[in-house]
């Protein structure tokens, strides 16, 4: 992963390092010492990237230092640089060094870089950055996609009034939603992005947490029938890779979301799912849910 980050930075260093190295001898460069010093000098980042270009093994070291909360000078310089873009329309304000500076900040997990991703998502300009991540840094690619999924899920739960519930309500016949808004109602929605997310998770055999499953649950359940059919097999593949946290997330969903999700269970393997369906078929207060669970069990047993 770090090799790809280094390669990415190499592509941009020629434009970042404006000044050519002189023939004069200089004392050895110390990254730790340099980045411990805060400076408002406009050449601070340029000088830093000149040294990173000369010795690219310093890139992963700097990323690690900033991830651990060290290198205050470099952190602050990148933060101040990125903040410029909070106050300017990125369509009308550009800097040839931006890609390299942003990639370093995002790789290090700086909140300001994440905020810029949010701005791009809200403006519908997320695709251009996602392409850069996909080609150059798979870790940042996953983080960016996950950030987009989180945003979509947050909007869907808000629009459909479908908050995550306490598992204490599991099995109760609670009031169902009258009207369900689909992800297509969101300006930031893009089915290509959710497919990329599924593909990345499946290809890398990533094990999602309960929270991550919760985000996928609401997006899948609120989608129209055609999208659910398209992504059904991908959703099943992701669940099969980590069934227990998905079941835990299922128990905390509103009943209408559970209705959309329960049919996935007949295609998920393992005793965990079978036991869950047995419990639902006997104990859920909603007769329709009990019937659906029983039907799923029969189809599983017939295979």
C-alpha positions in Angstrom: 0.0 0.0 0.0 2.7 2.4 1.0 4.6 1.7 -2.3 1.5 2.9 -4.2 1.3 6.0 -2.1 5.0 6.7 -2.9 4.4 6.1 -6.6 1.4 8.5 -6.5 3.4 11.2 -4.9 6.2 10.7 -7.4 3.8 11.5 -10.2 3.2 14.9 -8.7 6.5 15.8 -7.2 7.8 17.4 -10.4 5.1 20.0 -10.3 5.3 20.5 -6.5 9.0 21.0 -6.4 9.3 24.3 -8.1 12.9 25.1 -7.2 15.8 23.1 -8.5 18.4 21.7 -6.0 21.6 23.7 -6.0 25.1 22.4 -6.0 25.9 23.7 -2.6 26.2 21.2 0.2 23.6 21.2 3.0 23.4 19.4 6.3 21.5 16.1 6.2 17.7 16.6 6.2 15.9 15.4 9.3 12.2 14.8 8.7 11.4 14.6 12.4 13.2 17.8 13.2 11.8 19.7 10.2 8.2 18.7 10.9 8.5 19.5 14.6 9.0 23.2 13.7 5.8 25.2 12.9 6.1 27.8 10.2 3.8 30.1 8.2 6.3 30.4 5.4 4.8 29.7 2.1 7.8 27.7 1.1 7.5 25.3 4.0 5.5 22.7 2.2 7.5 23.2 -1.0 10.7 22.5 0.8 9.2 19.5 2.5 8.1 18.0 -0.8 11.5 18.6 -2.4 13.1 16.4 0.3 10.3 13.8 0.0 11.1 13.7 -3.7 14.8 13.1 -3.1 14.1 10.4 -0.6 10.7 8.8 -1.1 11.1 6.4 1.8 10.3 9.4 4.0 6.7 9.5 2.7 5.4 6.5 4.7 7.4 7.7 7.7 5.7 11.1 7.5 2.3 9.5 7.1 2.9 7.3 10.2 4.1 10.3 12.2 1.0 12.3 11.4 -1.3 9.4 12.1 0.2 9.1 15.5 -0.3 12.8 16.2 3.4 13.8 15.7 5.0 16.1 13.2 3.1 19.2 14.3 4.7 21.5 11.9 3.9 19.5 8.8 0.4 18.7 10.1 -0.4 22.4 10.7 1.0 23.4 7.3 -1.2 20.8 5.5 -4.2 21.8 7.6 -3.8 25.5 6.9 -3.3 24.7 3.2 -6.5 22.6 3.0 -8.5 25.2 4.9 -8.0 27.5 2.0 -10.4 25.3 0.0 -13.1 25.5 2.6 -13.5 29.2 1.7 -13.1 29.0 -2.1 -15.2 27.3 -4.8 -12.8 24.6 -5.9 -14.1 25.1 -9.5 -12.6 28.6 -9.5 -9.7 28.1 -7.2 -7.0 25.7 -8.1 -3.4 24.8 -7.3 -1.2 22.5 -9.3 0.2 21.1 -6.0 -3.3 20.2 -4.6 -3.4 16.5 -5.5 -0.1 15.7 -3.8 -0.8 17.8 -0.7 -4.3 16.4 -0.4 -3.3 12.7 -0.9 -0.7 13.1 1.9 -3.2 14.7 4.2 -5.9 12.1 3.5 -3.5 9.2 3.8 -2.5 10.5 7.3 -6.2 10.8 8.3 -6.3 14.5 8.8 -9.9 15.6 9.6 -9.6 18.6 7.2 -9.0 16.2 4.3 -12.1 14.2 5.3 -14.1 17.4 5.4 -13.0 18.2 1.8 -14.3 14.8 0.8 -17.7 15.7 2.4 -17.7 19.0 0.5 -17.0 17.1 -2.8 -19.8 14.6 -2.0 -22.3 17.3 -1.2 -21.4 19.1 -4.5 -21.7 16.0 -6.6 -18.0 16.2 -7.4 -16.9 13.0 -5.6 -16.2 11.0 -8.8 -13.1 12.9 -9.9 -11.3 12.2 -6.6 -12.5 8.7 -6.3 -10.8 7.9 -9.6 -7.5 9.2 -8.3 -7.8 7.1 -5.2 -8.8 3.9 -7.1 -5.7 4.2 -9.3 -3.1 5.1 -6.7 -4.1 4.2 -3.1 -6.5 1.4 -2.4 -6.6 2.2 1.4 -7.7 5.8 0.7 -10.1 4.5 -2.0 -11.8 2.3 0.6 -11.9 5.2 3.1 -13.4 7.6 0.6 -16.1 5.1 -0.6 -16.9 4.3 3.1 -17.3 8.0 3.8 -19.8 8.3 0.8 -21.7 5.2 2.0 -22.0 6.6 5.5 -23.3 9.9 4.1 -26.0 8.2 2.0 -27.0 6.0 4.9 -27.3 9.0 7.2 -29.6 10.8 4.7 -31.7 7.7 4.1 -32.4 7.1 7.8 -33.2 10.8 8.2 -35.6 10.9 5.2 -37.3 7.6 6.0 -37.4 8.2 9.7 -35.7 4.9 10.2 -33.2 5.3 13.1 -31.3 2.3 14.4 -33.3 0.9 17.3 -32.5 -0.8 20.6 -32.3 -4.6 20.2 -34.9 -4.6 23.1 -37.5 -3.8 20.5 -36.6 -6.8 18.4 -39.6 -9.0 17.5 -42.1 -6.3 18.4 -45.0 -5.4 16.0 -44.1 -1.7 15.8 -45.7 0.8 13.4 -44.3 0.5 9.8 -43.3 3.3 7.5 -46.1 4.8 5.4 -43.8 6.0 2.6 -40.3 5.1 1.8 -37.9 7.4 0.0 -35.4 5.7 -2.3 -31.7 6.6 -2.6 -32.5 8.1 -6.1 -34.0 11.0 -4.2 -30.6 12.0 -3.0 -28.5 14.3 -5.3 -25.3 12.5 -4.1 -26.6 9.0 -5.0 -24.8 7.1 -7.6 -25.3 3.3 -8.1 -21.8 3.0 -9.6 -20.4 4.1 -6.3 -22.3 1.5 -4.3 -21.3 -1.2 -6.7 -17.7 -0.1 -6.4 -18.1 -0.4 -2.6 -19.6 -3.9 -2.8 -16.8 -5.0 -5.2 -14.0 -3.7 -3.0 -15.4 -5.3 0.1 -16.0 -8.6 -1.7 -12.6 -8.7 -3.6 -10.7 -7.9 -0.4 -12.8 -10.2 1.8 -13.3 -7.4 4.2 -15.3 -8.2 7.4 -17.8 -5.4 8.1 -18.7 -4.3 11.5 -22.3 -4.0 12.8 -22.2 -0.3 12.1 -21.0 -0.8 8.5 -23.7 -3.4 8.0 -26.3 -1.0 9.3 -25.3 1.5 6.6 -25.7 -1.1 3.9 -29.0 -2.4 5.4 -30.8 0.9 5.0 -29.4 1.6 1.5 -30.4 -1.8 0.3 -33.8 -1.8 2.0 -34.7 1.6 0.8 -33.7 0.9 -2.8 -36.3 0.0 -5.4 -37.0 -3.6 -6.4 -34.7 -3.5 -9.5 -31.7 -2.3 -7.5 -32.3 -4.8 -4.8 -32.2 -7.6 -7.4 -29.0 -6.2 -8.9 -27.2 -6.1 -5.6 -28.8 -9.0 -3.9 -26.0 -11.5 -4.6 -23.3 -8.9 -3.6 -25.1 -8.2 -0.3 -25.3 -11.9 0.4 -21.6 -12.3 -0.3 -20.7 -9.6 2.1 -23.0 -11.0 4.8 -21.6 -14.6 4.3 -18.1 -13.2 5.1 -19.2 -12.0 8.6 -22.6 -13.3 9.6 -22.8 -12.5 13.3 -22.5 -8.7 13.2 -24.9 -8.6 10.3 -27.5 -10.5 12.4 -26.8 -8.0 15.2 -27.5 -5.1 12.9 -30.6 -6.8 11.6 -32.1 -7.0 15.1 -31.7 -3.2 15.5 -33.5 -2.3 12.2 -37.1 -1.0 12.0 -39.6 -3.7 11.0 -40.0 -2.5 7.4 -36.2 -2.7 6.9 -36.3 -6.2 8.3 -39.0 -7.1 5.8 -36.7 -6.1 2.9 -33.7 -7.9 4.4 -35.2 -11.2 5.6 -35.3 -12.8 2.1 -31.5 -12.5 2.0 -31.3 -15.0 4.8 -32.3 -18.0 2.7 -29.1 -17.5 0.6 -26.8 -17.0 3.6 -25.1 -20.1 4.9 -24.5 -21.2 8.4 -26.4 -22.1 11.6 -26.5 -18.6 12.9 -29.0 -17.6 10.2 -31.1 -20.8 10.6 -31.4 -20.2 14.4 -32.4 -16.6 13.8 -35.1 -17.7 11.3 -36.4 -20.3 13.8 -36.7 -17.6 16.5 -38.5 -15.2 14.1 -40.9 -17.8 12.9 -42.0 -18.6 16.4 -41.6 -15.3 18.3 -42.0 -12.2 16.2 -45.3 -10.4 17.0 -45.9 -9.5 13.4 -47.6 -12.4 11.6 -46.2 -11.4 8.2 -42.7 -11.6 9.6 -43.3 -15.0 11.1 -44.7 -16.2 7.8 -41.7 -14.9 5.9 -39.3 -16.5 8.3 -41.1 -19.8 8.0 -41.0 -19.7 4.2 -37.2 -18.9 4.3 -36.7 -21.9 6.6 -38.6 -24.2 4.3 -36.6 -23.1 1.2 -33.3 -23.6 3.1 -34.4 -27.1 4.3 -35.5 -28.0 0.7 -32.0 -27.2 -0.7 
